[in-house]
């Protein structure tokens, strides 16, 4: 009986494996949606005539890493920041994308505290990246794509 149980647990991914799978899924969704690895640093808009533009800010491009911010053209009344907002890191060599922060202007240590237990950090990363996966799927369903993405005319860097 223990041999059956041992083989069953080997078939099921652990929580870490699940999170890494979520990162890979987010990478592929983001790549299909906006292909940010092909964009120059700067600010971009995607408009599908639904009243809510999507903003993609390619902040930094390194040989194997991209730093991005993805947000809507919707301002949160409490913070005055665009919401929802996600700070992303794409690893182009490993084909994974991770939501680093999902609160405007807030870093992980500000949300969880400076010495949060590993389990708490892990759970928070699962929630952030699960949200990112659902949001990217929703954006694709709304019609956002590389075809709707254009350089933000207000971007002075480009």
C-alpha positions, 0 to 999 in steps of 0.5 A: 500500500505504501508503494501506491501512496509513494507513487501517487505523491510523485505524480502530484506536483508539490506547492513549489512545482505548482508555483513554478508552473504558474510562472511558466503559464504567466510567461506564455500568456504574457508573451502571446498577449503583448510580446514584451521581450520584443519591445523597447523600454518605454510605455505602451497602451492597448485600447480595445474600445471598452473604456479601460486602456491597458498600460504596459511599461517596459521599465528595464531590459537586460539580456535575460530579464525584463522588468514590467508594470501592467495596469489599467487606466482606472484610478483607485479612489483611495490611493490615487494610483492606477488599479489593478497594477502588477509589477512583473519580472520576466526571465526570457531564458527560463520562460517564466514570469513572476508577479513581484508586487500587485499593490500600487507602490507597495513592495512585498515587505510592506504588505507582509512585514520585514520578517514574514515566515516563508509559508506566508511569503509563499502563499502571497506569491501564489495569490499574486501570480494566480491573480496575474494568470486570471487577469492575463486570460481576461485581457486576451478574452477582451481582445487585447493583443500585440495588434492593439498595443501601441507606444503611449503618445505621452511617453517622452522616452520614445 
